[in-house]
Amino acid sequence: MSSVVFDHVSKVFDGTVAVDGLDLTIHDQEFMVLLGPSGCGKTTALRMIAGLETVTSGTLSIGDRVVNDIPASDRDIAMVFQSYALYPHMTVRKNIESPLVAHRGRRVDAAERERRVREAADILGLGDYLERKPGALSGGQRQRVALARAIVRRPEVFLMDEPLSNLDAKLRTQTRTEIVELHRRLGSTFVYVTHDQVEAMTMATRVAVIANGRLQQTGTPDEVYRRPANLFVATFIGSPPMNVIRGVARDNGAGLELAAAAGTLTWSTPVSAVGIGSELVAAIRPEHLHVDPAGTLDFTVRAIEQLGHERHLLGRSGDADVVVRQSSADAPIAIGESLRLRPDPAEVHLFDPATEARVD
Amino acid sequence: MASNPRSTRRAADLGWYVLLTVLSLVILFPIYTTFIRAISSPVPYLNSIKSGGGLTPVELDWGVFWRVIKEPGFYRAMLLSAGTSTIIVAAQLLTSVLAAYALVFIDFRGKKLAFALLVGTLLLPIEVTLIANIETVRDLSLFNSLVGLTAPFLAWGFGIFLLRQAFLGVPSELRDAAELDGYGHLRFLFRVAVPISRPIIGSFVLISFLAAWNQYVWPRFAADEESWQTIQVALRTFGQREVDQLNFGFAAAILSALPLVALLIIFQRQLIRGLTAGAVKG
């Protein structure tokens, strides 16, 4: 069993709270991505699992063992670092076998060691490079050596700290697939830290969104995308991000609607605890705003980004910056043009302006 | 006519060459005159100075080098210098590596103060502590002994400083990785930190050997028997000879520097790389 459980775990550095009362259960064999902007505490959380940072308060368990006071080298984990952290003076072989040599408790006989190094090197296609030094390898190959060094330990939990951020775009996509493949093959628990939502969406079985040291939401990539728990998650996930329109709820005869500076917005999901006169924040994805002369929101186009398969209209709606995603095949639009937008009522997300929590 | 950038640059290069040539001549001049005095027969040479010469050799006496090599005192002093220098270098290497490791990789109370004190010792020239140290050595009856000759130099603030810089260059993620792999302090030090810092350590060995070999003040006072004279001290007595053997001292001086010249030629690339690597990380 190799779940990882944070039970109200906090980490304080010299008075600065890096992780604030984190409650999070990472299940056995799960691919959990900790996602958040830089400085949000996700790396600190990962380093606490590794044992590279102490836990200030709360309980951290791996499997059924509380690990608060267990040294890093005695935890059944392996970690892959952003900079690969290979030993530059050792050959690839020495690097990969290092965890089996350095730690008394993990030492195995030479034949077993050779077998495991071979196995890890084969999985990652490093067989021909075993006698080279890291300096003679490309970035992608170095990252693979780091992965092999993790595999050779056969840990219960793999920890990865932004392992793709030093690779170029093409290699990143390829390595992403390889890591997912590796997870499937090994059946271990993976905890993966990134600020890149594309990595989170494509790799995770579950995502934990973290901001300001606090857990914002956990769920499958689909859940956090379709039903963000608060305004932070709504605007953090998705590219371009959701449009945010502020206004006041009022009765339009048929029900409630949001009166904003640029017009009105209606929604089809039932919303409790919203009365007439309540201030509200509506968030809506760029693809759910449609250019339509019968629309209810004013919009002035300020810039157009052509991406080939689609285009983004950047502009203003009242006091808000708004982005509209369109197909490139849609009718051409000129910069400076004033349009009307029709929001898709089924895709409007509503949040409380004070708590920023979802209200429906 | 506007000046051509290429010719401007050539002029600048030429300026540098002239400056470097002049500086080289200033530095090489004493070595040149020492060499001239070594290979000239002493009496004719002194006469040539009186008649305004002295910059060119007179009545070549190459045999002087052979006479120095056959001199038992020269041999013994060279061996003693080699012995004390080796002990000093080995001890400084060990103490610097261990102290620098603690200063970089271990958190303890008073770390900054300890570092400041260690490096602060560099501000004290040997003359400041000379009398107190000589008395200590005498009280411990360590005059005329290897311990007495080497004890004050077994640790050196400069070595600690240089190796601290080297260890600071070890990426923190590498330390983390080593911790997860299970390297203890000593294994991390000798399997990772030291091998990675090899260029700087190499240049430190060279600098340390140079300093130890060229010691004069301490061995001059810490030994009063002729058989405990290091080469730098012995050179002084070699210079005090009859007038027809005055070139003996100069020849001995040249021969005594040969081991250093050999080391410098072998390691000069490493020396430069090590010193700059300490200053500019990466």
Chai-1 contact restraints between the chains, C-beta under 6 A:
chainA,res_idxA,chainB,res_idxB,connection_type,confidence,min_distance_angstrom,max_distance_angstrom,comment,restraint_id
A,L52,B,D176,contact,1.0,0.0,6.0,A-B,restraint_1
A,A72,B,E179,contact,1.0,0.0,6.0,A-B,restraint_2
A,A72,B,L180,contact,1.0,0.0,6.0,A-B,restraint_3
A,S73,B,G182,contact,1.0,0.0,6.0,A-B,restraint_4
A,M79,B,L180,contact,1.0,0.0,6.0,A-B,restraint_5
A,F81,B,E173,contact,1.0,0.0,6.0,A-B,restraint_6
A,S83,B,E173,contact,1.0,0.0,6.0,A-B,restraint_7
A,A85,B,E173,contact,1.0,0.0,6.0,A-B,restraint_8
A,A85,B,L174,contact,1.0,0.0,6.0,A-B,restraint_9
A,A85,B,A177,contact,1.0,0.0,6.0,A-B,restraint_10
A,Y87,B,V192,contact,1.0,0.0,6.0,A-B,restraint_11
A,H89,B,P195,contact,1.0,0.0,6.0,A-B,restraint_12
A,H89,B,I196,contact,1.0,0.0,6.0,A-B,restraint_13
A,S98,B,D181,contact,1.0,0.0,6.0,A-B,restraint_14
A,P99,B,D181,contact,1.0,0.0,6.0,A-B,restraint_15
A,A102,B,D181,contact,1.0,0.0,6.0,A-B,restraint_16
A,A102,B,G182,contact,1.0,0.0,6.0,A-B,restraint_17
A,A102,B,Y183,contact,1.0,0.0,6.0,A-B,restraint_18
A,H103,B,G182,contact,1.0,0.0,6.0,A-B,restraint_19
